[in-house]
């Protein structure tokens, strides 16, 4: 099991940037995979970006070229840098971790991102 604490959400104007952070309770290099998901009311939670222990990264098509997932092993933290934000990026963003390939998913508490003028 992995405990996750997110931070960095907020209100930003269209075209602006935010960086989300997700601090894990153990070495992120010992975790099979971590990622960011987002959810809006009435919709299913969707993958935004994903990185596995080998450093392989995937992005949702809607954020490619605008969002970047990265990690800092010294801080056991995964980041999501979000640039050129659009109103449709407004959502609650959740950090996700799967400790091993057969583990259940662990989730952070979520952080609200609102893109509005």
VEXDREN-2710 file (C-alpha; in Angstrom, 1 decimal):
% VEXDREN-2710
k/r/px/py/pz
1/UNK/0.0/0.0/0.0
2/UNK/1.2/3.5/-0.8
3/UNK/0.0/6.7/0.9
4/UNK/-0.2/9.7/-1.5
5/UNK/-0.5/13.4/-0.7
6/UNK/-1.2/15.8/-3.5
7/UNK/-0.8/19.6/-3.7
8/UNK/-0.6/22.4/-6.2
9/UNK/-4.2/22.7/-7.5
10/UNK/-5.9/26.1/-7.8
11/UNK/-7.6/28.6/-10.1
12/UNK/-5.7/29.7/-13.3
13/UNK/-6.7/31.6/-16.4
14/UNK/-6.8/29.9/-19.8
15/UNK/-3.3/29.6/-21.2
16/UNK/-1.8/29.6/-17.8
17/UNK/0.3/26.9/-16.0
18/UNK/0.1/24.9/-12.8
19/UNK/2.3/22.2/-11.3
20/UNK/0.8/19.4/-9.3
21/UNK/2.9/17.4/-6.8
22/UNK/2.3/13.9/-5.4
23/UNK/4.4/12.8/-2.4
24/UNK/4.5/9.1/-1.8
25/UNK/5.1/7.3/1.4
26/UNK/7.9/5.1/0.0
27/UNK/10.5/5.1/-2.7
28/UNK/8.8/5.9/-6.0
29/UNK/11.3/3.6/-7.8
30/UNK/10.0/0.7/-5.8
31/UNK/6.4/1.4/-7.1
32/UNK/5.3/-0.4/-10.2
33/UNK/3.5/2.5/-11.7
34/UNK/2.3/6.0/-10.8
35/UNK/0.1/8.4/-12.6
36/UNK/-2.4/11.3/-12.7
37/UNK/-6.1/11.0/-13.3
38/UNK/-8.8/13.5/-13.4
39/UNK/-12.6/13.5/-12.9
40/UNK/-15.4/15.9/-13.5
41/UNK/-19.0/15.6/-12.1
42/UNK/-20.9/12.9/-13.8
43/UNK/-18.0/11.5/-15.7
44/UNK/-15.6/8.6/-15.1
45/UNK/-12.2/9.2/-13.9
46/UNK/-9.8/9.4/-16.8
47/UNK/-6.1/8.9/-17.2
48/UNK/-4.0/12.0/-17.8
49/UNK/-0.4/10.8/-17.6
50/UNK/1.3/7.6/-16.4
51/UNK/4.9/6.6/-15.6
52/UNK/6.2/3.2/-14.7
53/UNK/9.2/2.2/-12.6
54/UNK/11.2/1.9/-15.8
55/UNK/10.5/5.5/-16.8
56/UNK/8.1/4.7/-19.6
57/UNK/5.5/7.5/-20.0
58/UNK/2.1/7.7/-21.5
59/UNK/-0.2/10.7/-21.9
60/UNK/-3.9/11.1/-22.8
61/UNK/-4.2/12.5/-26.3
62/UNK/-6.0/15.6/-25.0
63/UNK/-2.9/16.7/-23.0
64/UNK/0.0/15.6/-25.2
65/UNK/2.4/18.5/-25.8
66/UNK/0.9/20.5/-22.9
67/UNK/1.4/18.4/-19.8
68/UNK/4.6/16.7/-18.6
69/UNK/4.9/14.0/-15.9
70/UNK/8.2/13.7/-14.0
71/UNK/9.5/12.4/-10.8
72/UNK/12.1/13.2/-8.2
73/UNK/13.4/10.1/-6.4
74/UNK/15.1/12.1/-3.7
75/UNK/11.8/13.5/-2.7
76/UNK/9.6/10.5/-3.5
77/UNK/7.5/12.8/-5.5
78/UNK/5.8/12.7/-8.9
79/UNK/4.9/16.0/-10.6
80/UNK/2.5/17.0/-13.3
81/UNK/3.4/20.2/-15.1
82/UNK/0.4/21.6/-16.9
83/UNK/0.9/24.3/-19.5
84/UNK/-1.4/26.0/-21.9
85/UNK/-4.3/25.1/-19.7
86/UNK/-7.8/25.1/-21.2
87/UNK/-11.2/25.4/-19.5
88/UNK/-11.8/21.7/-20.4
89/UNK/-8.9/20.8/-18.2
90/UNK/-11.0/21.8/-15.2
91/UNK/-11.4/18.8/-12.9
92/UNK/-10.3/17.2/-9.7
93/UNK/-6.9/15.6/-10.3
94/UNK/-6.0/12.5/-8.4
95/UNK/-2.6/10.9/-8.0
96/UNK/-2.5/7.1/-8.4
97/UNK/0.0/4.4/-7.5
98/UNK/0.1/0.7/-8.0
99/UNK/2.8/-0.9/-5.8
100/UNK/3.1/-4.1/-7.9
101/UNK/1.6/-5.4/-11.1
102/UNK/-1.1/-7.3/-9.1
103/UNK/-1.7/-4.6/-6.4
104/UNK/-4.8/-2.6/-6.0
105/UNK/-4.7/1.0/-6.9
106/UNK/-4.0/3.6/-4.2
107/UNK/-5.3/7.1/-4.6
108/UNK/-4.6/10.5/-3.2
109/UNK/-7.3/12.8/-1.8
110/UNK/-7.6/14.8/-5.0
111/UNK/-6.8/18.4/-5.8
112/UNK/-9.1/20.8/-7.7
113/UNK/-7.9/22.5/-10.8
114/UNK/-10.1/25.2/-12.3
115/UNK/-9.3/27.0/-15.5
116/UNK/-11.4/30.0/-16.0
117/UNK/-11.2/33.7/-16.9
END
